Amino acid sequence: MKQFIVLMATIALGLFLYACIAGPENSVTESLSRLWQHDLAQHPYRGGAA
């Protein structure tokens, strides 16, 4: 149980630091969606059904 609490605290700290560095207009989900769209634009056929 103690390890789970430390894991959750580490994740929360990481998200907090990311929000501090990225600024108020950038959220984690926004950044991940932009990364996903960029990856799809670069490699449109990767990961598709063969």
C-alpha positions as CSV (number, residue, x, y, z in Angstrom):
1,M,0.0,0.0,0.0
2,K,2.9,2.4,0.8
3,Q,4.3,1.8,-2.7
4,F,1.0,2.7,-4.3
5,I,0.8,5.9,-2.4
6,V,4.4,6.8,-3.4
7,L,3.5,6.0,-7.0
8,M,0.5,8.2,-7.0
9,A,2.4,11.0,-5.3
10,T,5.2,10.7,-7.9
11,I,2.6,10.9,-10.8
12,A,0.9,13.9,-9.2
13,L,4.2,15.7,-8.8
14,G,5.2,14.9,-12.4
15,L,1.9,16.3,-13.7
16,F,2.3,19.4,-11.4
17,L,5.8,20.1,-12.7
18,Y,4.7,19.6,-16.3
19,A,1.9,22.1,-15.8
20,C,4.4,24.6,-14.2
21,I,6.8,24.2,-17.1
22,A,4.3,24.1,-20.0
23,G,2.3,27.1,-18.8
24,P,-1.4,27.6,-18.1
25,E,-2.6,27.3,-21.7
26,N,-1.1,23.8,-22.3
27,S,-2.7,20.8,-20.7
28,V,-1.4,17.2,-20.7
29,T,-4.3,15.9,-22.8
30,E,-3.8,18.8,-25.3
31,S,-0.1,18.0,-25.6
32,L,-0.8,14.3,-26.0
33,S,-3.4,14.9,-28.7
34,R,-1.0,17.2,-30.6
35,L,1.7,14.5,-30.3
36,W,-0.7,11.9,-31.6
37,Q,-1.8,14.1,-34.6
38,H,1.9,14.9,-35.4
39,D,2.8,11.2,-35.4
40,L,-0.1,10.3,-37.6
41,A,0.8,13.1,-40.0
42,Q,4.4,11.8,-40.2
43,H,3.5,8.1,-40.4
44,P,-0.1,7.7,-41.7
45,Y,0.2,4.0,-42.5
46,R,2.0,2.8,-39.3
47,G,-0.2,0.8,-37.0
48,G,-3.0,0.3,-39.5
49,A,-4.7,-3.0,-40.3
50,A,-2.8,-5.0,-42.8
